[in-house]
Amino acid sequence: MAREHKAMDVVVLDLHGISLVADYFIIASATSTVHAQAVADGILMELKARGYQAVRREGYQHARWILLDYGEVVVHIFQPGERLFYDLEHLWGDAAVVEM
């Protein structure tokens, strides 16, 4: 879904058994504010059409790091500098990477 909107470097982390926050993190990169917002909009629209509503949406206005919280699945859309700085893949290094 994120790739359909030209998101880059999409990674899915399986957090089962290592986090109470969510079961999965989807982490993706976007090249600009507009690109990050377009990726978020596409995900929000597609999942809404499938009957899923985001519990929470954070960071949309500045779009340096957009978080879409669907409960068991949390989507993170970063611009490159923020993704490198927060390094969620390393922070959740015990999580298995799900092959897509």
VENTA-V36316 format. One record per residue. RES is the residue in three letters. D_LAST is the distance of its C-alpha to the last C-alpha in whole Angstrom. Layout:
# VENTA-V36316
res: [RES & RES]
d_last: [D_LAST & D_LAST]
This chain:
# VENTA-V36316
res: [MET & ALA & ARG & GLU & HIS & LYS & ALA & MET & ASP & VAL & VAL & VAL & LEU & ASP & LEU & HIS & GLY & ILE & SER & LEU & VAL & ALA & ASP & TYR & PHE & ILE & ILE & ALA & SER & ALA & THR & SER & THR & VAL & HIS & ALA & GLN & ALA & VAL & ALA & ASP & GLY & ILE & LEU & MET & GLU & LEU & LYS & ALA & ARG & GLY & TYR & GLN & ALA & VAL & ARG & ARG & GLU & GLY & TYR & GLN & HIS & ALA & ARG & TRP & ILE & LEU & LEU & ASP & TYR & GLY & GLU & VAL & VAL & VAL & HIS & ILE & PHE & GLN & PRO & GLY & GLU & ARG & LEU & PHE & TYR & ASP & LEU & GLU & HIS & LEU & TRP & GLY & ASP & ALA & ALA & VAL & VAL & GLU & MET]
d_last: [11 & 12 & 11 & 13 & 16 & 16 & 14 & 14 & 12 & 9 & 9 & 8 & 11 & 12 & 16 & 17 & 21 & 21 & 21 & 23 & 22 & 19 & 16 & 13 & 13 & 11 & 13 & 13 & 16 & 19 & 22 & 25 & 26 & 26 & 22 & 21 & 23 & 22 & 18 & 19 & 21 & 19 & 17 & 20 & 21 & 18 & 18 & 22 & 22 & 20 & 22 & 21 & 23 & 22 & 25 & 25 & 24 & 26 & 26 & 26 & 29 & 29 & 25 & 25 & 23 & 22 & 21 & 20 & 20 & 19 & 21 & 18 & 15 & 16 & 15 & 17 & 17 & 19 & 22 & 21 & 25 & 24 & 20 & 22 & 25 & 23 & 20 & 18 & 16 & 19 & 21 & 19 & 18 & 19 & 15 & 12 & 9 & 6 & 4 & 0]
